Amino acid sequence: MKHAVLFAVAALAFAGCATEQKSKPAAKPAPAVSAAPAVPAAPGSRLGKVDAEGFTVIFDGTWDGWIVNERPQGWSLVDGALRANGERSHCFYIGSLAPFKDFELKLDIKTEPGSNGGVYIHTKYQDSGWPWGGYETQVNQSHGDWRKSGSVYAVHDVKDVFVKDNEWYTHHVVVKGNTIKVFLNGKLVNEFTEEPGRQPGKDFERKLSQGTIGLQSHDPKSVVLYRNIRVKKL
């Protein structure tokens, strides 16, 4: 009889535990948390802003502050970049930060094979023709012209190729006093110091003074993209 009582008590206790466990639903696993997709910045949203290095953005995917002098059909905006592909024409910066004298210029460039382009400094807007004012810093990896990227065109030229077609690279020009330095992807590839008493040329000025920035569309077989253009006055 004693064993029967103990068995009955144990059975009641077990039933109570089972009832309590049944009344508490199992905890559901926490839903997986996924990161929100990155939203690309709207074109022009960085325009005029100063980055951590002190550079002011002067091109950020819109035409604000820029003008093409001739044959504008050779220029277009593609994925936040200026795309040059047409007969000779030039796109000039006409924004409020110009003119520039002592300054640094940084921009990203990508060329397709066989392409030629250029970045002018200390230049001036003109309605047509190859820019007369200032200097051209060359953009060319595989075009037939032997003057390659980093050249101060026809003044202090570079024959070696330091960057590749179909890849974005950084074109960085530093103008201070009478010296021009050109860096490609952070590597100094050219340094030119004007000789004392240098006079403007007849066909092209090729002399430091002050001015604006110009980008080149060289010919219909050349495709060059320019983006993320920023400057810092020194």
Wavefront OBJ file of the C-alpha trace (Angstrom):
o trace
v 0.000 0.000 0.000
v 2.837 2.358 0.852
v 4.405 1.814 -2.567
v 1.069 2.504 -4.272
v 0.732 5.872 -2.477
v 4.246 6.896 -3.440
v 3.589 5.930 -7.067
v 0.377 8.015 -7.133
v 2.166 11.096 -5.697
v 4.965 10.776 -8.265
v 2.470 10.453 -11.094
v 0.652 13.617 -9.981
v 3.929 15.536 -9.760
v 4.968 14.426 -13.257
v 1.582 15.402 -14.661
v 1.906 18.854 -13.072
v 5.339 19.385 -14.631
v 4.071 18.287 -18.019
v 1.104 20.675 -17.764
v 3.409 23.588 -16.778
v 5.783 22.852 -19.640
v 2.895 22.621 -22.084
v 1.538 26.007 -20.975
v 4.848 27.780 -21.873
v 5.276 27.859 -25.679
v 8.773 27.387 -26.976
v 10.595 30.650 -27.660
v 10.675 31.552 -31.358
v 14.100 32.224 -32.891
v 14.884 35.893 -33.415
v 14.369 36.952 -37.025
v 17.548 37.398 -39.008
v 18.596 41.052 -39.249
v 19.873 42.054 -42.676
v 21.807 45.250 -43.312
v 19.985 47.880 -45.345
v 21.276 48.012 -48.917
v 23.693 50.840 -49.613
v 21.995 53.707 -51.400
v 24.220 55.496 -53.902
v 24.547 59.210 -53.332
v 22.412 61.348 -55.616
v 24.305 63.096 -58.425
v 25.595 66.421 -57.216
v 25.118 65.602 -53.527
v 28.851 66.026 -52.826
v 29.285 69.108 -54.999
v 31.029 71.892 -53.091
v 31.779 69.708 -50.078
v 35.250 69.523 -48.561
v 36.746 66.090 -47.910
v 39.072 64.998 -45.106
v 42.131 66.066 -47.142
v 40.805 69.581 -47.679
v 39.774 69.078 -51.324
v 36.556 70.657 -52.575
v 34.443 68.563 -54.949
v 33.851 70.491 -58.197
v 32.344 67.675 -60.270
v 29.985 65.059 -58.926
v 27.940 63.712 -61.799
v 26.117 66.855 -62.999
v 26.860 69.682 -65.418
v 26.868 72.280 -62.616
v 29.931 74.504 -63.058
v 31.017 72.962 -66.393
v 30.569 73.917 -70.040
v 31.554 72.284 -73.346
v 32.870 74.765 -75.878
v 32.077 72.979 -79.178
v 30.519 69.741 -80.415
v 28.719 69.029 -77.113
v 27.294 65.824 -78.599
v 30.695 64.255 -77.896
v 30.118 64.538 -74.156
v 27.705 62.732 -71.847
v 27.143 61.931 -68.184
v 27.525 58.202 -67.495
v 27.359 56.681 -64.000
v 28.571 59.853 -62.332
v 31.364 60.496 -64.840
v 31.959 62.801 -67.781
v 32.376 60.641 -70.880
v 34.351 62.140 -73.774
v 33.963 60.447 -77.162
v 33.797 62.618 -80.249
v 35.526 65.173 -82.426
v 37.829 67.658 -80.740
v 36.136 69.618 -77.957
v 36.845 70.665 -74.406
v 34.868 70.851 -71.186
v 35.854 73.780 -68.971
v 35.252 74.422 -65.279
v 33.434 77.751 -64.912
v 32.415 77.422 -61.264
v 32.950 79.925 -58.477
v 36.265 78.492 -57.207
v 38.130 79.479 -60.384
v 40.626 80.888 -61.107
v 43.335 78.670 -59.625
v 46.989 79.602 -59.165
v 48.769 77.454 -56.569
v 46.556 74.416 -56.112
v 46.166 70.656 -56.164
v 43.831 68.853 -58.528
v 42.681 65.267 -58.141
v 40.368 63.315 -60.388
v 39.704 59.724 -61.412
v 40.198 58.788 -65.062
v 39.512 55.688 -67.138
v 40.597 55.195 -70.759
v 39.553 52.624 -73.309
v 42.329 51.074 -75.438
v 43.761 53.415 -78.059
v 42.361 56.554 -76.416
v 43.851 60.006 -75.984
v 42.704 62.780 -73.671
v 44.037 65.540 -71.495
v 43.630 67.636 -68.363
v 44.469 71.325 -68.772
v 45.603 73.581 -65.939
v 45.888 77.385 -65.817
v 43.842 77.460 -69.004
v 41.009 79.724 -70.139
v 37.658 79.101 -71.782
v 37.640 79.527 -75.550
v 34.867 78.872 -78.036
v 36.760 76.405 -80.228
v 40.140 74.887 -81.010
v 42.829 73.321 -78.862
v 43.149 75.376 -75.661
v 45.823 78.056 -75.985
v 46.237 78.925 -72.303
v 48.175 77.047 -69.667
v 49.517 73.503 -69.880
v 48.046 70.150 -70.817
v 48.771 67.134 -68.630
v 48.474 64.140 -70.911
v 46.043 61.214 -70.685
v 47.209 58.307 -72.876
v 48.102 54.692 -72.141
v 47.965 53.062 -75.576
v 47.214 55.730 -78.186
v 49.794 56.142 -80.962
v 51.106 59.410 -79.504
v 54.348 58.543 -77.666
v 53.660 61.143 -74.964
v 52.002 59.125 -72.206
v 49.934 59.905 -69.133
v 51.708 62.236 -66.750
v 53.398 64.263 -69.498
v 53.338 68.043 -69.333
v 52.536 67.961 -73.001
v 55.379 68.840 -75.414
v 57.299 70.498 -72.572
v 58.336 67.770 -70.156
v 57.104 64.437 -71.474
v 56.768 60.917 -70.091
v 57.410 57.884 -72.318
v 56.659 55.144 -69.782
v 53.176 53.794 -69.075
v 52.248 53.672 -65.380
v 48.516 52.869 -65.462
v 46.237 50.605 -67.502
v 43.342 51.057 -69.893
v 39.912 49.984 -68.646
v 40.865 50.726 -65.028
v 40.103 53.803 -62.948
v 43.214 55.607 -61.735
v 43.879 58.862 -59.892
v 45.396 61.767 -61.836
v 46.861 64.237 -59.328
v 48.455 67.544 -60.330
v 50.200 69.893 -57.894
v 50.971 73.437 -59.063
v 53.032 75.567 -56.709
v 55.187 78.529 -57.644
v 56.902 77.643 -60.897
v 56.686 73.852 -60.491
v 54.208 71.271 -61.752
v 54.138 67.761 -60.292
v 52.044 64.940 -61.714
v 51.175 61.832 -59.698
v 49.399 58.753 -61.063
v 47.831 56.514 -58.419
v 49.968 58.306 -55.834
v 53.271 57.807 -57.674
v 55.230 60.884 -58.755
v 55.822 60.369 -62.491
v 56.761 63.881 -63.614
v 58.116 67.115 -62.181
v 58.646 70.206 -64.296
v 60.023 73.560 -63.159
v 59.640 76.522 -65.450
v 62.850 78.229 -66.402
v 63.196 81.893 -65.326
v 61.847 84.373 -67.851
v 59.775 81.833 -69.783
v 57.595 83.582 -72.375
v 54.248 82.460 -73.830
v 54.530 80.484 -77.030
v 52.950 81.465 -80.330
v 50.739 78.422 -80.882
v 50.182 77.607 -77.203
v 50.902 79.660 -74.105
v 52.547 76.879 -72.070
v 53.308 79.168 -69.186
v 52.104 79.247 -65.592
v 49.921 82.151 -64.548
v 46.449 81.300 -63.274
v 43.290 79.955 -64.810
v 40.790 77.151 -64.833
v 40.649 73.423 -65.591
v 39.769 71.905 -68.958
v 39.091 68.306 -69.964
v 39.710 67.042 -73.478
v 37.730 65.055 -76.004
v 40.460 64.226 -78.519
v 38.893 62.276 -81.388
v 35.974 59.921 -82.210
v 38.091 56.807 -81.622
v 39.029 57.876 -78.089
v 36.828 57.161 -75.072
v 37.899 58.796 -71.812
v 35.897 59.091 -68.588
v 36.545 61.708 -65.905
v 34.930 61.680 -62.464
v 35.300 62.682 -58.787
v 37.040 65.973 -59.613
v 38.245 67.944 -56.609
v 40.645 70.806 -55.935
v 42.491 72.383 -53.035
v 43.973 75.860 -53.201
v 47.419 76.181 -51.645
l 1 2 3 4 5 6 7 8 9 10 11 12 13 14 15 16 17 18 19 20 21 22 23 24 25 26 27 28 29 30 31 32 33 34 35 36 37 38 39 40 41 42 43 44 45 46 47 48 49 50 51 52 53 54 55 56 57 58 59 60 61 62 63 64 65 66 67 68 69 70 71 72 73 74 75 76 77 78 79 80 81 82 83 84 85 86 87 88 89 90 91 92 93 94 95 96 97 98 99 100 101 102 103 104 105 106 107 108 109 110 111 112 113 114 115 116 117 118 119 120 121 122 123 124 125 126 127 128 129 130 131 132 133 134 135 136 137 138 139 140 141 142 143 144 145 146 147 148 149 150 151 152 153 154 155 156 157 158 159 160 161 162 163 164 165 166 167 168 169 170 171 172 173 174 175 176 177 178 179 180 181 182 183 184 185 186 187 188 189 190 191 192 193 194 195 196 197 198 199 200 201 202 203 204 205 206 207 208 209 210 211 212 213 214 215 216 217 218 219 220 221 222 223 224 225 226 227 228 229 230 231 232 233 234
